[in-house]
């Protein structure tokens, strides 16, 4: 059965292995996540499970959202995510998914929204070089540079690396390794970095390419 959980990125630290090697890890507060809804193939056309995470104030939710939590018999959650999992129809509404669904050594994929940097130039966004610091190049030296040929095709090709919005997009890091699971603190320590800022919401699930 596939496994998934919602968490919050708390920051990075490091652990030491038994042979003295330093392991950089990201600490993720994972769960507890109540099952808010179970979708079945007969009723909904596909099999999935909807999990909640974090406490929410009822005043910040609308009536349809409150009705969904009331029907499920769970406390209102701040975040809800849907996962298409094998065997999702075997789960029950109100069931709690905790961080111990994963164990040390598991390979997982972590998804989150990357840090937003706003409108950014090509040097910072795409790691371009500066233009030459000589006469005739100015008055600016951080421009894109050549856009392509003049008469043919007389346009800029799609996909040209130019300035624009950098970050604040969904990013998934594949095949990360679970180093440690601390059930008492609802924490999962993942080797390496994961997308998003501190306190950003992330989702963890079984690796699809392990």
N, CA, C and O of each residue as an XYZ file, in Angstrom:
840
protein
N       0.841     -1.205      0.000
C       0.000      0.000      0.000
C       0.870      1.247      0.000
O       1.835      1.328      0.760
N       0.542      2.219     -0.843
C       1.265      3.485     -0.846
C       0.971      4.254      0.429
O      -0.068      4.074      1.063
N       1.914      5.117      0.788
C       1.777      5.902      2.013
C       1.986      7.375      1.689
O       2.759      7.715      0.794
N       1.291      8.253      2.422
C       1.429      9.692      2.223
C       1.031     10.405      3.505
O       0.268      9.885      4.319
N       1.569     11.615      3.662
C       1.253     12.412      4.846
C       1.562     13.871      4.530
O       2.371     14.177      3.655
N       0.897     14.764      5.266
C       1.124     16.208      5.118
C       1.995     16.666      6.286
O       1.862     16.172      7.406
N       2.880     17.608      6.011
C       3.760     18.087      7.068
C       4.102     19.551      6.906
O       3.672     20.211      5.960
N       4.886     20.043      7.852
C       5.342     21.431      7.849
C       6.854     21.443      8.025
O       7.386     20.827      8.949
N       7.538     22.146      7.137
C       9.001     22.230      7.204
C       9.405     23.103      8.393
O       8.946     24.237      8.527
N      10.274     22.555      9.257
C      10.716     23.273     10.442
C      12.120     23.844     10.300
O      12.479     24.761     11.038
N      12.915     23.336      9.383
C      14.273     23.829      9.200
C      15.241     22.680      8.979
O      14.835     21.526      8.848
N      16.537     23.010      8.941
C      17.559     22.003      8.689
C      18.518     21.907      9.867
O      18.732     22.872     10.601
N      19.084     20.728     10.028
C      20.108     20.478     11.033
C      20.997     19.365     10.496
O      20.971     19.076      9.300
N      21.781     18.741     11.363
C      22.652     17.667     10.908
C      22.729     16.568     11.959
O      22.626     16.819     13.160
N      22.912     15.354     11.477
C      23.103     14.191     12.333
C      24.453     13.567     12.002
O      25.040     13.832     10.952
N      24.928     12.737     12.917
C      26.176     12.028     12.704
C      25.885     10.533     12.647
O      25.224      9.982     13.528
N      26.385      9.887     11.601
C      26.221      8.444     11.480
C      27.194      7.732     12.419
O      28.046      8.369     13.039
N      27.063      6.429     12.518
C      27.914      5.665     13.427
C      29.377      5.688     13.008
O      30.270      5.540     13.843
N      29.624      5.872     11.710
C      31.009      5.944     11.251
C      31.539      7.375     11.238
O      32.622      7.629     10.710
N      30.771      8.328     11.824
C      31.262      9.691     11.984
C      30.963     10.630     10.843
O      31.429     11.769     10.859
N      30.203     10.201      9.850
C      29.888     11.067      8.722
C      28.733     12.017      9.082
O      27.810     11.644      9.805
N      28.806     13.249      8.565
C      27.765     14.239      8.818
C      26.646     14.059      7.797
O      26.904     13.982      6.595
N      25.403     13.991      8.276
C      24.240     13.834      7.399
C      23.382     15.082      7.526
O      22.787     15.302      8.582
N      23.296     15.912      6.482
C      22.400     17.078      6.536
C      20.946     16.625      6.402
O      20.610     15.884      5.479
N      20.097     17.064      7.308
C      18.706     16.616      7.303
C      17.771     17.814      7.428
O      18.117     18.844      8.006
N      16.575     17.643      6.866
C      15.486     18.604      7.037
C      14.477     18.023      8.009
O      14.043     16.881      7.857
N      14.106     18.806      9.000
C      13.144     18.362     10.010
C      11.748     18.763      9.557
O      11.488     19.937      9.293
N      10.857     17.792      9.468
C       9.484     18.028      9.013
C       8.518     17.558     10.100
O       8.571     16.412     10.546
N       7.642     18.460     10.511
C       6.558     18.080     11.426
C       5.468     17.422     10.595
O       4.737     18.099      9.872
N       5.360     16.109     10.698
C       4.464     15.333      9.842
C       3.305     14.781     10.666
O       3.499     13.956     11.559
N       2.093     15.249     10.352
C       0.916     14.747     11.022
C       0.772     15.301     12.430
O       1.511     16.206     12.820
N      -0.184     14.761     13.204
C      -1.156     13.739     12.792
C      -2.181     14.277     11.798
O      -2.631     15.419     11.901
N      -2.541     13.428     10.831
C      -3.449     13.832      9.757
C      -4.707     12.964      9.802
O      -4.632     11.772      9.507
N      -5.862     13.531     10.162
C      -7.099     12.749     10.139
C      -7.601     12.542      8.706
O      -7.409     13.396      7.841
N      -8.231     11.424      8.477
C      -8.843     11.143      7.177
C     -10.184     11.863      7.125
O     -11.104     11.523      7.870
N     -10.297     12.857      6.247
C     -11.521     13.657      6.145
C     -12.521     13.023      5.184
O     -13.730     13.097      5.406
N     -12.024     12.403      4.120
C     -12.925     11.819      3.124
C     -12.215     10.684      2.407
O     -11.013     10.754      2.150
N     -12.960      9.645      2.087
C     -12.451      8.522      1.303
C     -13.261      8.442      0.014
O     -14.481      8.283      0.055
N     -12.596      8.549     -1.115
C     -13.266      8.482     -2.414
C     -13.083      7.091     -3.003
O     -11.983      6.539     -2.998
N     -14.181      6.532     -3.511
C     -14.165      5.177     -4.044
C     -14.429      5.188     -5.533
O     -14.943      6.159     -6.090
N     -14.065      4.086     -6.165
C     -14.241      3.966     -7.609
C     -15.713      3.943     -7.980
O     -16.089      4.483     -9.021
N     -16.555      3.334     -7.160
C     -17.979      3.220     -7.469
C     -18.685      4.571     -7.361
O     -19.517      4.899     -8.206
N     -18.367      5.350     -6.341
C     -19.093      6.592     -6.101
C     -18.465      7.796     -6.803
O     -19.184      8.652     -7.320
N     -17.140      7.870     -6.826
C     -16.461      9.057     -7.336
C     -15.720      8.829     -8.653
O     -15.263      9.789     -9.275
N     -15.597      7.589     -9.082
C     -14.905      7.312    -10.340
C     -13.421      7.060    -10.180
O     -12.761      6.664    -11.141
N     -12.881      7.276     -8.996
C     -11.471      6.985     -8.741
C     -11.283      6.789     -7.243
O     -12.127      7.177     -6.435
N     -10.164      6.180     -6.894
C      -9.888      5.861     -5.498
C      -8.873      6.853     -4.948
O      -7.793      7.016     -5.516
N      -9.212      7.515     -3.847
C      -8.320      8.502     -3.239
C      -8.731      8.718     -1.796
O      -9.804      8.296     -1.364
N      -7.854      9.385     -1.062
C      -8.123      9.715      0.331
C      -7.740     11.175      0.552
O      -6.731     11.652      0.032
N      -8.555     11.869      1.327
C      -8.310     13.281      1.623
C      -7.898     13.403      3.086
O      -8.631     13.005      3.992
N      -6.702     13.965      3.295
C      -6.155     14.117      4.631
C      -6.176     15.584      5.050
O      -6.082     16.477      4.208
N      -6.298     15.823      6.337
C      -6.233     17.168      6.895
C      -5.000     17.331      7.759
O      -4.420     16.355      8.234
N      -4.605     18.587      7.956
C      -3.420     18.857      8.773
C      -3.541     20.239      9.400
O      -3.948     21.196      8.742
N      -3.189     20.332     10.662
C      -3.175     21.609     11.357
C      -4.547     22.025     11.847
O      -5.555     21.766     11.189
N      -4.586     22.668     13.001
C      -5.846     23.132     13.566
C      -6.257     24.448     12.914
O      -5.419     25.305     12.632
N      -7.557     24.592     12.679
C      -8.100     25.799     12.054
C      -9.222     26.363     12.910
O      -9.943     25.626     13.581
N      -9.356     27.678     12.875
C     -10.452     28.351     13.558
C     -11.711     28.232     12.699
O     -11.665     28.465     11.491
N     -12.817     27.876     13.312
C     -14.054     27.709     12.561
C     -14.470     28.998     11.855
O     -15.116     28.944     10.808
N     -14.110     30.157     12.411
C     -14.492     31.429     11.793
C     -13.801     31.646     10.456
O     -14.279     32.426      9.632
N     -12.672     30.960     10.230
C     -11.937     31.133      8.977
C     -12.392     30.190      7.876
O     -11.848     30.224      6.772
N     -13.391     29.341      8.161
C     -13.889     28.374      7.191
C     -15.320     28.714      6.796
O     -16.072     29.295      7.580
N     -15.687     28.345      5.571
C     -17.050     28.580      5.116
C     -17.942     27.383      5.474
O     -17.463     26.381      6.006
N     -19.225     27.495      5.180
C     -20.177     26.459      5.584
C     -19.925     25.110      4.903
O     -20.009     24.081      5.574
N     -19.616     25.069      3.590
C     -19.325     23.753      2.989
C     -18.126     23.062      3.629
O     -18.140     21.848      3.827
N     -17.095     23.829      3.950
C     -15.929     23.227      4.592
C     -16.268     22.717      5.984
O     -15.882     21.609      6.358
N     -16.993     23.528      6.754
C     -17.385     23.093      8.091
C     -18.283     21.860      8.029
O     -18.180     20.967      8.869
N     -19.166     21.818      7.024
C     -20.041     20.666      6.878
C     -19.269     19.395      6.568
O     -19.638     18.315      7.029
N     -18.200     19.515      5.789
C     -17.390     18.348      5.471
C     -16.689     17.800      6.711
O     -16.624     16.586      6.905
N     -16.163     18.693      7.549
C     -15.507     18.238      8.778
C     -16.527     17.668      9.760
O     -16.247     16.694     10.459
N     -17.719     18.284      9.811
C     -18.760     17.794     10.715
C     -19.228     16.410     10.299
O     -19.471     15.551     11.147
N     -19.356     16.190      8.991
C     -19.776     14.878      8.490
C     -18.732     13.808      8.803
O     -19.066     12.668      9.124
N     -17.451     14.203      8.702
C     -16.379     13.250      8.982
C     -16.167     13.039     10.475
O     -15.563     12.049     10.887
N     -16.669     13.977     11.293
C     -16.491     13.848     12.724
C     -15.089     14.168     13.190
O     -14.619     13.613     14.183
N     -14.409     15.068     12.474
C     -13.054     15.469     12.853
C     -13.025     16.979     13.076
O     -13.890     17.707     12.589
N     -12.029     17.433     13.812
C     -11.877     18.858     14.071
C     -11.468     19.580     12.788
O     -10.774     18.999     11.954
N     -11.888     20.839     12.616
C     -11.526     21.583     11.405
C     -10.016     21.669     11.224
O      -9.279     21.923     12.176
N      -9.566     21.452      9.990
C      -8.139     21.459      9.662
C      -7.808     22.654      8.773
O      -8.634     23.129      7.994
N      -6.591     23.114      8.916
C      -6.145     24.279      8.158
C      -5.799     23.920      6.726
O      -6.010     24.719      5.813
N      -5.261     22.709      6.523
C      -4.806     22.263      5.200
C      -5.468     20.937      4.885
O      -5.596     20.075      5.754
N      -5.891     20.776      3.629
C      -6.417     19.499      3.158
C      -5.759     19.148      1.831
O      -5.641     19.993      0.944
N      -5.332     17.897      1.702
C      -4.704     17.408      0.479
C      -5.311     16.058      0.126
O      -5.663     15.261      0.996
N      -5.420     15.828     -1.169
C      -5.968     14.565     -1.651
C      -4.852     13.731     -2.269
O      -4.035     14.242     -3.034
N      -4.825     12.448     -1.933
C      -3.795     11.541     -2.429
C      -4.462     10.339     -3.081
O      -5.360      9.726     -2.504
N      -4.017     10.008     -4.288
C      -4.460      8.793     -4.953
C      -3.526      7.662     -4.537
O      -2.401      7.556     -5.024
N      -4.008      6.826     -3.636
C      -3.195      5.760     -3.075
C      -3.822      4.410     -3.373
O      -5.045      4.274     -3.397
N      -2.977      3.416     -3.598
C      -3.472      2.051     -3.738
C      -3.995      1.576     -2.380
O      -3.300      1.647     -1.367
N      -5.211      1.100     -2.389
C      -5.813      0.654     -1.141
C      -6.391      1.772     -0.307
O      -6.611      1.604      0.892
N      -6.644      2.926     -0.933
C      -7.221      4.044     -0.180
C      -8.623      3.715      0.314
O      -9.055      4.221      1.350
N      -9.339      2.860     -0.433
C     -10.703      2.524     -0.030
C     -10.744      1.656      1.223
O     -11.814      1.438      1.791
N      -9.590      1.160      1.656
C      -9.568      0.367      2.890
C      -9.440      1.246      4.133
O      -9.590      0.765      5.256
N      -9.163      2.532      3.931
C      -9.042      3.448      5.069
C     -10.417      3.931      5.486
O     -11.351      3.918      4.685
N     -10.548      4.359      6.733
C     -11.819      4.792      7.283
C     -11.775      6.282      7.608
O     -10.737      6.815      7.998
N     -12.928      6.949      7.441
C     -13.037      8.359      7.778
C     -12.836      8.529      9.285
O     -13.407      7.785     10.082
N     -12.025      9.509      9.665
C     -11.711      9.725     11.066
C     -10.445      9.038     11.523
O      -9.936      9.329     12.605
N      -9.929      8.127     10.711
C      -8.677      7.449     11.046
C      -7.523      8.456     11.049
O      -7.508      9.386     10.243
N      -6.569      8.273     11.946
C      -5.440      9.193     12.082
C      -4.209      8.583     11.415
O      -3.833      7.445     11.694
N      -3.592      9.363     10.528
C      -2.341      8.963      9.891
C      -1.213      9.722     10.589
O      -1.192     10.952     10.577
N      -0.291      9.003     11.186
C       0.812      9.626     11.923
C       2.126      9.404     11.190
O       2.184      8.705     10.178
N       3.176     10.011     11.721
C       4.461      9.994     11.033
C       5.083      8.610     10.973
O       5.969      8.372     10.152
N       4.632      7.673     11.840
C       5.251      6.354     11.846
C       4.807      5.470     10.681
O       5.166      4.293     10.629
N       4.020      6.032      9.734
C       3.746      5.268      8.512
C       5.030      5.099      7.709
O       5.160      4.167      6.915
N       5.986      6.021      7.924
C       7.293      5.899      7.291
C       8.308      5.417      8.321
O       8.120      5.591      9.525
N       9.374      4.814      7.834
C      10.432      4.308      8.702
C      11.783      4.725      8.145
O      11.897      5.087      6.974
N      12.792      4.673      8.981
C      14.136      5.027      8.547
C      14.567      4.129      7.389
O      14.399      2.910      7.435
N      15.120      4.750      6.359
C      15.546      4.018      5.175
C      14.569      4.076      4.030
O      14.920      3.700      2.911
N      13.334      4.541      4.269
C      12.349      4.643      3.186
C      12.763      5.720      2.188
O      13.378      6.721      2.552
N      12.415      5.495      0.927
C      12.621      6.482     -0.122
C      11.296      7.201     -0.374
O      10.267      6.562     -0.594
N      11.329      8.537     -0.340
C      10.109      9.313     -0.478
C      10.305     10.451     -1.471
O      11.431     10.838     -1.785
N       9.176     10.982     -1.960
C       9.150     12.193     -2.779
C       8.503     13.294     -1.941
O       7.437     13.089     -1.359
N       9.138     14.448     -1.880
C       8.643     15.570     -1.087
C       8.258     16.702     -2.029
O       9.064     17.130     -2.856
N       7.014     17.189     -1.902
C       6.510     18.271     -2.749
C       6.172     19.480     -1.882
O       5.695     19.345     -0.755
N       6.430     20.661     -2.436
C       6.110     21.891     -1.731
C       6.203     23.067     -2.676
O       6.620     22.922     -3.825
N       5.814     24.228     -2.192
C       5.892     25.464     -2.975
C       7.221     26.143     -2.652
O       7.511     26.450     -1.495
N       8.026     26.371     -3.697
C       9.358     26.936     -3.490
C       9.269     28.386     -3.043
O       8.226     29.026     -3.170
N      10.376     28.893     -2.519
C      10.441     30.277     -2.070
C      10.204     31.225     -3.244
O      10.746     31.020     -4.330
N       9.400     32.257     -3.026
C       9.150     33.238     -4.065
C      10.160     34.376     -3.995
O      10.407     34.920     -2.919
N      10.745     34.739     -5.132
C      11.747     35.805     -5.188
C      11.253     37.017     -5.978
O      11.993     37.985     -6.155
N      10.007     36.967     -6.453
C       9.481     38.101     -7.199
C      10.033     38.178     -8.613
O      10.555     37.201     -9.150
N       9.906     39.369     -9.208
C      10.415     39.589    -10.562
C      11.935     39.674    -10.512
O      12.489     40.500     -9.788
N      12.605     38.829    -11.273
C      14.055     38.683    -11.168
C      14.678     38.712    -12.553
O      14.079     38.252    -13.525
N      15.892     39.261    -12.635
C      16.619     39.333    -13.898
C      17.237     38.001    -14.273
O      17.201     37.037    -13.509
N      17.816     37.972    -15.493
C      18.323     36.698    -16.027
C      19.566     36.225    -15.282
O      19.809     35.020    -15.206
N      20.358     37.142    -14.731
C      21.584     36.722    -14.047
C      21.234     35.952    -12.774
O      21.822     34.907    -12.497
N      20.291     36.459    -12.013
C      19.900     35.793    -10.770
C      18.979     34.603    -11.041
O      19.035     33.593    -10.339
N      18.131     34.728    -12.064
C      17.135     33.685    -12.313
C      17.718     32.490    -13.061
O      17.385     31.346    -12.751
N      18.588     32.744    -14.047
C      19.106     31.682    -14.905
C      20.625     31.542    -14.852
O      21.198     30.752    -15.602
N      21.289     32.306    -13.965
C      22.735     32.210    -13.803
C      23.484     32.629    -15.068
O      24.522     32.053    -15.393
N      22.959     33.633    -15.789
C      23.648     34.154    -16.972
C      24.870     34.972    -16.561
O      24.980     35.444    -15.430
N      25.799     35.125    -17.536
C      26.958     35.993    -17.315
C      26.563     37.446    -17.559
O      25.571     37.735    -18.228
N      27.357     38.347    -17.004
C      27.205     39.762    -17.317
C      27.705     40.018    -18.737
O      28.514     39.255    -19.267
N      27.216     41.099    -19.347
C      27.759     41.513    -20.639
C      29.141     42.135    -20.428
O      29.545     42.416    -19.299
N      29.855     42.343    -21.534
C      31.215     42.880    -21.439
C      31.202     44.286    -20.854
O      30.321     45.090    -21.160
N      32.181     44.572    -20.016
C      32.292     45.879    -19.369
C      33.136     46.830    -20.230
O      34.040     47.495    -19.723
N      32.835     46.888    -21.530
C      33.632     47.720    -22.440
C      32.745     48.771    -23.087
O      31.523     48.754    -22.934
N      33.385     49.695    -23.818
C      32.646     50.751    -24.507
C      31.750     50.143    -25.580
O      32.136     49.188    -26.254
N      30.571     50.694    -25.730
C      29.646     50.226    -26.754
C      28.661     49.198    -26.252
O      27.710     48.867    -26.960
N      28.860     48.675    -25.037
C      27.956     47.654    -24.505
C      26.883     48.292    -23.628
O      25.758     47.795    -23.558
N      27.232     49.398    -22.957
C      26.329     50.029    -21.995
C      25.068     50.556    -22.634
O      24.856     50.354    -23.829
N      24.223     51.227    -21.872
C      24.497     51.701    -20.507
C      24.253     50.657    -19.425
O      24.519     50.928    -18.255
N      23.754     49.465    -19.776
C      23.542     48.431    -18.755
C      24.335     47.189    -19.145
O      24.619     46.960    -20.321
N      24.681     46.406    -18.154
C      25.515     45.224    -18.402
C      24.877     43.944    -17.859
O      25.519     42.894    -17.831
N      23.613     44.030    -17.426
C      22.930     42.861    -16.887
C      21.699     42.503    -17.725
O      20.771     41.866    -17.226
N      21.694     42.908    -18.989
C      20.557     42.603    -19.870
C      20.613     41.149    -20.335
O      21.572     40.426    -20.064
N      19.561     40.744    -21.039
C      19.478     39.380    -21.559
C      20.534     39.144    -22.624
O      21.116     38.061    -22.690
N      20.788     40.149    -23.461
C      21.690     39.963    -24.593
C      20.911     39.704    -25.865
O      19.785     40.178    -26.012
N      21.494     38.962    -26.779
C      20.871     38.712    -28.073
C      19.575     37.909    -27.923
O      19.498     36.955    -27.149
N      18.559     38.327    -28.687
C      17.273     37.629    -28.672
C      17.158     36.610    -29.796
O      16.195     35.844    -29.837
N      18.139     36.586    -30.721
C      18.085     35.663    -31.841
C      18.382     36.372    -33.151
O      18.841     37.514    -33.146
N      18.128     35.715    -34.264
C      18.386     36.269    -35.591
C      17.445     37.446    -35.883
O      16.397     37.583    -35.252
N      17.835     38.302    -36.860
C      17.061     39.509    -37.164
C      15.908     39.215    -38.103
O      14.748     39.399    -37.733
N      16.206     38.758    -39.324
C      15.163     38.618    -40.345
C      14.494     37.251    -40.323
O      13.341     37.125    -40.735
N      15.180     36.252    -39.862
C      14.602     34.910    -39.858
C      14.968     34.238    -38.540
O      16.150     33.971    -38.323
N      14.031     33.953    -37.657
C      12.582     33.908    -37.856
C      11.857     35.187    -37.473
O      10.626     35.198    -37.471
N      12.556     36.255    -37.152
C      11.936     37.541    -36.810
C      11.022     37.448    -35.585
O      10.021     38.159    -35.487
N      11.366     36.604    -34.701
C      10.599     36.481    -33.462
C      11.488     35.805    -32.420
O      12.555     35.279    -32.736
N      11.025     35.832    -31.179
C      11.738     35.180    -30.091
C      11.131     33.804    -29.866
O       9.919     33.681    -29.691
N      11.953     32.780    -29.869
C      11.453     31.421    -29.686
C      10.861     31.238    -28.285
O      11.317     31.839    -27.313
N       9.846     30.398    -28.217
C       9.274     30.059    -26.924
C      10.306     29.317    -26.085
O      11.098     28.528    -26.601
N      10.283     29.587    -24.775
C      11.232     28.949    -23.883
C      12.513     29.727    -23.698
O      13.407     29.286    -22.975
N      12.620     30.899    -24.350
C      13.804     31.731    -24.176
C      13.940     32.135    -22.712
O      12.982     32.598    -22.092
N      15.137     31.954    -22.171
C      15.361     32.273    -20.764
C      15.465     33.786    -20.606
O      16.446     34.405    -21.020
N      14.443     34.362    -20.003
C      14.364     35.810    -19.842
C      14.038     36.135    -18.383
O      13.858     35.239    -17.558
N      13.969     37.412    -18.087
C      13.611     37.834    -16.738
C      12.128     37.583    -16.490
O      11.344     37.504    -17.436
N      11.745     37.457    -15.230
C      10.343     37.210    -14.888
C      10.222     36.688    -13.472
O      11.158     36.765    -12.676
N       9.051     36.159    -13.176
C       8.773     35.625    -11.840
C       9.669     34.425    -11.554
O       9.745     33.491    -12.353
N      10.342     34.458    -10.412
C      11.232     33.366    -10.021
C      10.734     32.786     -8.708
O      10.568     33.503     -7.720
N      10.497     31.479     -8.709
C      10.060     30.789     -7.504
C       8.550     30.800     -7.338
O       7.813     31.149     -8.260
N       8.094     30.410     -6.141
C       6.681     30.302     -5.794
C       5.953     29.398     -6.790
O       4.940     29.782     -7.375
N       6.487     28.198     -6.967
C       5.869     27.209     -7.844
C       6.017     25.831     -7.202
O       6.882     25.614     -6.353
N       5.167     24.917     -7.620
C       5.208     23.573     -7.052
C       6.482     22.852     -7.504
O       6.785     22.780     -8.695
N       7.214     22.325     -6.529
C       8.465     21.626     -6.793
C       8.436     20.297     -6.061
O       8.014     20.229     -4.906
N       8.882     19.242     -6.725
C       8.957     17.919     -6.115
C      10.393     17.415     -6.181
O      10.993     17.374     -7.255
N      10.941     17.032     -5.032
C      12.266     16.440     -4.957
C      12.101     14.931     -4.826
O      11.429     14.455     -3.911
N      12.711     14.179     -5.736
C      12.518     12.741     -5.797
C      13.595     11.988     -5.011
O      14.716     12.463     -4.830
N      13.208     10.807     -4.556
C      14.131      9.826     -3.962
C      14.936     10.372     -2.786
O      16.145     10.153     -2.704
N      14.279     11.070     -1.890
C      14.935     11.463     -0.649
C      14.831     10.322      0.361
O      13.892      9.526      0.325
N      15.784     10.259      1.238
C      15.841      9.148      2.200
C      15.402      9.612      3.588
O      15.836     10.657      4.072
N      14.542      8.824      4.215
C      14.151      9.079      5.602
C      15.267      8.596      6.513
O      15.609      7.414      6.517
N      15.838      9.523      7.289
C      16.949      9.176      8.176
C      16.443      8.738      9.543
O      16.976      7.800     10.136
N      15.398      9.426     10.051
C      14.908      9.129     11.393
C      13.453      9.537     11.503
O      13.027     10.511     10.882
N      12.692      8.795     12.291
C      11.291      9.106     12.576
C      11.131      9.205     14.087
O      11.433      8.259     14.814
N      10.652     10.361     14.555
C      10.427     10.592     15.987
C       8.922     10.731     16.207
O       8.355     11.804     16.004
N       8.282      9.642     16.622
C       6.832      9.649     16.769
C       6.374     10.549     17.908
O       5.309     11.160     17.818
N       7.162     10.642     18.980
C       6.766     11.466     20.119
C       6.652     12.939     19.734
O       5.800     13.656     20.260
N       7.496     13.384     18.831
C       7.475     14.781     18.397
C       6.823     14.975     17.038
O       6.833     16.080     16.497
N       6.251     13.901     16.478
C       5.635     13.952     15.140
C       6.613     14.511     14.108
O       6.254     15.362     13.294
N       7.853     14.021     14.153
C       8.900     14.569     13.295
C       9.480     13.480     12.394
O       9.677     12.337     12.807
N       9.745     13.878     11.148
C      10.451     13.036     10.201
C      11.686     13.794      9.739
O      11.584     14.940      9.301
N      12.846     13.165      9.832
C      14.095     13.773      9.406
C      14.484     13.188      8.054
O      14.711     11.986      7.922
N      14.558     14.061      7.054
C      14.803     13.654      5.676
C      16.184     14.130      5.257
O      16.555     15.277      5.506
N      16.935     13.255      4.626
C      18.278     13.615      4.175
C      18.203     14.611      3.017
O      17.524     14.368      2.019
N      18.912     15.736      3.165
C      18.945     16.742      2.106
C      17.913     17.834      2.336
O      17.255     17.895      3.375
N      17.794     18.694      1.330
C      16.902     19.846      1.400
C      15.572     19.545      0.728
O      15.499     18.731     -0.192
N      14.532     20.205      1.192
C      13.206     20.087      0.588
C      12.739     21.489      0.200
O      13.189     22.471      0.790
N      11.843     21.597     -0.783
C      11.415     22.921     -1.260
C      10.576     23.666     -0.232
O       9.924     23.062      0.620
N      10.609     24.999     -0.333
C       9.746     25.828      0.486
C      10.478     26.521      1.618
O      11.589     26.131      1.978
N       9.857     27.548      2.179
C      10.437     28.259      3.313
C      10.178     27.520      4.614
O       9.455     26.523      4.630
N      10.762     28.000      5.705
C      10.470     27.446      7.021
C       8.994     27.687      7.344
O       8.463     28.767      7.082
N       8.349     26.693      7.904
C       6.916     26.648      8.203
C       6.065     26.468      6.946
O       4.842     26.597      7.008
N       6.698     26.171      5.805
C       5.954     25.897      4.583
C       5.354     24.499      4.607
O       5.933     23.578      5.184
N       4.196     24.345      3.981
C       3.504     23.049      3.940
C       4.127     22.185      2.846
O       4.344     22.641      1.723
N       4.410     20.928      3.195
C       4.958     19.962      2.243
C       4.161     18.668      2.345
O       3.495     18.406      3.346
N       4.242     17.871      1.297
C       3.603     16.556      1.293
C       4.672     15.497      1.052
O       5.583     15.682      0.246
N       4.539     14.396      1.764
C       5.477     13.283      1.653
C       4.711     12.049      1.209
O       3.631     11.755      1.720
N       5.286     11.326      0.247
C       4.683     10.086     -0.206
C       5.756      9.145     -0.725
O       6.901      9.549     -0.924
N       5.383      7.883     -0.947
C       6.338      6.901     -1.449
C       6.967      7.378     -2.753
O       6.309      8.001     -3.587
N       8.241      7.077     -2.911
C       8.925      7.453     -4.148
C       8.369      6.652     -5.322
O       8.170      5.442     -5.222
N       8.124      7.339     -6.428
C       7.566      6.661     -7.613
C       8.651      6.100     -8.501
O       8.356      5.314     -9.400
N       9.914      6.481     -8.278
C      11.015      6.021     -9.130
C      12.102      5.311     -8.335
O      13.226      5.153     -8.812
N      11.768      4.889     -7.137
C      12.786      4.211     -6.304
C      13.146      2.869     -6.933
O      13.979      2.139     -6.397
